[in-house]
Amino acid sequence: MSGVHFEGNEPIMALVGLGLGIYFFFAGFKELKSKRIIQNIPTSKINTGAVGTNVEVTGRIICEKDQIVQAPISGRPCAFYSIEIQRWERNRRRMGSFGNHSRTGFNSGHWVTVESFYSGKGFFIDDNSGANAMVFADGAIIKRKGVTQDFEMQSNNFDQMPSGLRQALESNQKKLRKFKLKNTSWLFSNRFRFREWYFSVGEKIFVLGHADSGLKAPKRKKMKFKTFLKAKKVIQENDKLKKRFDTNQDGKLDEAELERGAKILALQLESKHSKEKLEDLASKTKMVFKQKKPNPFYISNMSEKDLIKDLATWSTLKIWGGPVLSTGCAAYLFTIFFP
């Protein structure tokens, strides 16, 4: 082993490649399984889908006017957006035993995602079946077609950031643990890229996931008592809402059902929906999609056919490419340790 010489960080990169190859191999089989689930589950209507199971629906995003948001980078009005924060990592190669850096490769590198956040918890979709579904995006695998909007800058120039992007970052700062919105000195400056994508109002969306009825009120959620009383009054004055929260379907709303319904409605009221739109959305919401492991959860603006094709392509590349990458990296490491 005394004849082994390490030049640069190639051995470390080879170890990383070995691990990535193994990861890609198993991830490929996971995507292949998801592809088969999508193929085997028929598309359901929201109004008649089997709640409590994996359900596949297709509908268009609906959004109240005062809930439309502006994408921070492009400035486009949308129902839902995502911002991914990436940092540029340089690849540096060592030359000789003194730790000097070569010019070759000093400025080469790759983007590493450090944080991401959404504009809200989710959105409503409607498939013209007389009902709608609420989709909570957190934890979903999101497959998109369409371009992203990027904005790059150095961390010593954060004070020159566009106002829309700065406002979005500031409002989500508590959620961001690995990124701080503060200027650094020129000497310690990092290069960042902010990547935006969004779903438009009326855009057609495919969803596969575990469908809940949404009738169970979230636990340990604080709300204003004034809002609770307002929600209670809304239910008492609306026959559609009475029917929705009549869980035992006996034709009348008892006190327990009324309180449970008021808790659910109050949380939605606090999300700043108008009273009229809230009554309409809540009375028509028959499904709630959110992550429930180990069930698959996909959201995509592709058609089902295109999504299946995309999963088939990537699963094949990962299942076959993963072992090739791992084998190549293992062979390289073998030549280093056993020259």
Long-range contacts (C-beta under 8 A, 24 or more apart in sequence): 1-337, 3-339, 4-336, 4-337, 4-339, 6-336, 7-93, 7-94, 7-95, 8-92, 8-93, 8-94, 8-95, 9-91, 9-92, 9-93, 9-94, 10-332, 11-333, 11-336, 14-329, 14-332, 14-333, 14-336, 15-329, 15-333, 17-325, 17-326, 17-328, 17-329, 18-325, 18-326, 18-329, 18-330, 18-333, 20-322, 20-325, 20-326, 21-321, 21-322, 21-323, 21-324, 21-325, 21-326, 21-327, 21-329, 22-322, 22-326, 23-322, 24-318, 24-321, 24-322, 24-325, 25-318, 25-319, 25-322, 25-323, 25-326, 26-322, 27-318, 27-322, 28-314, 28-315, 28-316, 28-317, 28-318, 28-319, 28-320, 28-322, 29-315, 29-319, 31-311, 31-314, 31-315, 31-318, 32-311, 32-312, 32-315, 32-319, 33-296, 34-141, 34-296, 34-298, 34-311, 35-308, 35-311, 35-312, 35-315, 37-208, 37-296, 38-208, 38-298, 38-304, 38-307, 38-308, 38-311, 39-308, 41-208, 43-304, 45-127, 45-129, 45-131, 46-125, 46-126, 46-127, 46-129, 46-131, 46-132, 46-133, 46-286, 46-287, 47-129, 47-130, 47-131, 47-286, 48-129, 49-211, 49-286, 49-287, 50-211, 51-211, 51-212, 51-213, 51-286, 51-287, 52-210, 52-211, 52-212, 52-213, 53-210, 53-211, 54-208, 54-209, 54-210, 54-211, 54-295, 54-296, 55-208, 55-209, 55-210, 55-211, 55-287, 55-289, 56-206, 56-207, 56-208, 56-304, 57-125, 57-127, 57-133, 57-206, 57-207, 57-287, 58-127, 58-204, 58-205, 58-206, 58-207, 58-304, 59-125, 59-126, 59-127, 59-128, 59-132, 59-133, 59-204, 59-205, 59-207, 60-125, 60-126, 60-127, 60-202, 60-203, 60-204, 60-205, 61-123, 61-124, 61-125, 61-199, 61-200, 61-201, 61-202, 61-203, 61-205, 62-123, 62-124, 62-125, 62-126, 62-132, 62-201, 62-202, 62-281, 63-123, 63-124, 63-201, 64-273, 64-274, 64-277, 64-281, 66-272, 66-274, 67-272, 67-273, 68-201, 69-119, 69-120, 70-164, 71-149, 71-164, 71-196, 71-198, 72-162, 72-164, 72-165, 72-167, 72-168, 72-169, 72-194, 72-196, 73-149, 73-150, 73-151, 73-162, 73-164, 73-165, 73-194, 73-196, 74-149, 74-196, 74-198, 75-164, 76-198, 76-200, 77-200, 77-201, 78-119, 78-198, 78-199, 78-200, 78-201, 79-123, 79-198, 79-199, 79-200, 79-201, 79-203, 80-118, 80-119, 80-120, 80-122, 80-123, 80-137, 80-198, 80-199, 81-118, 81-119, 81-196, 81-197, 81-198, 81-199, 82-116, 82-117, 82-118, 82-119, 82-142, 82-196, 82-197, 82-198, 83-116, 83-117, 83-165, 83-168, 83-169, 83-172, 83-194, 83-195, 83-196, 84-113, 84-115, 84-116, 84-194, 84-195, 84-196, 85-113, 85-114, 85-115, 85-116, 85-176, 85-179, 85-192, 85-193, 85-194, 86-111, 86-112, 86-113, 86-114, 86-192, 86-193, 86-194, 86-195, 87-111, 87-112, 87-114, 87-190, 87-191, 87-192, 87-193, 88-112, 88-190, 88-191, 88-192, 88-193, 111-193, 114-178, 114-179, 115-176, 115-177, 115-178, 115-179, 117-172, 117-175, 117-176, 119-168, 119-198, 122-290, 123-199, 124-281, 124-285, 125-205, 125-207, 126-284, 130-284, 131-284, 131-285, 131-286, 131-287, 132-281, 132-284, 132-285, 132-286, 133-207, 133-211, 133-285, 133-286, 133-287, 133-288, 133-289, 134-214, 134-285, 134-287, 134-288, 134-289, 135-205, 135-207, 135-288, 135-289, 135-290, 135-299, 136-288, 136-289, 136-290, 136-291, 137-299, 138-290, 138-291, 139-290, 139-291, 139-297, 140-209, 140-291, 140-297, 140-298, 140-299, 141-296, 141-297, 141-298, 141-299, 142-298, 142-299, 142-300, 143-298, 143-299, 143-300, 143-302, 143-307, 143-310, 143-311, 144-197, 144-300, 144-301, 144-302, 145-301, 145-302, 145-306, 146-197, 146-301, 148-195, 148-196, 148-197, 149-195, 149-196, 149-197, 150-193, 150-194, 150-195, 150-196, 151-193, 151-194, 151-196, 152-191, 152-192, 152-193, 152-194, 153-191, 153-192, 154-189, 154-190, 154-191, 154-192, 155-183, 155-184, 155-188, 155-189, 155-190, 155-191, 155-192, 156-183, 156-184, 156-185, 156-186, 156-189, 157-183, 158-182, 158-183, 159-183, 165-194, 199-301, 203-301, 204-301, 205-299, 205-300, 205-301, 206-298, 206-299, 206-300, 206-301, 206-302, 206-303, 206-304, 206-307, 207-289, 207-298, 207-299, 208-296, 208-297, 208-298, 209-289, 209-290, 209-291, 209-292, 209-295, 209-296, 209-297, 209-298, 210-289, 210-290, 210-292, 210-295, 210-297, 211-287, 211-288, 211-289, 212-287, 212-288, 212-289, 212-290, 212-292, 213-286, 213-287, 213-288, 214-264, 214-285, 214-286, 214-287, 214-288, 215-244, 215-245, 215-247, 215-260, 215-264, 217-260, 217-263, 217-264, 217-267, 218-267, 221-263, 221-267, 223-263, 223-266, 223-267, 223-270, 224-266, 224-270, 227-266, 227-269, 227-270, 228-262, 228-263, 228-266, 229-262, 230-266, 230-269, 231-261, 231-262, 231-263, 231-264, 231-265, 231-266, 231-269, 232-258, 232-259, 232-262, 234-265, 234-269, 234-275, 234-278, 234-279, 235-261, 235-262, 235-265, 238-279, 238-283, 240-279, 240-283, 241-265, 241-279, 241-282, 241-283, 243-283, 244-282, 244-283
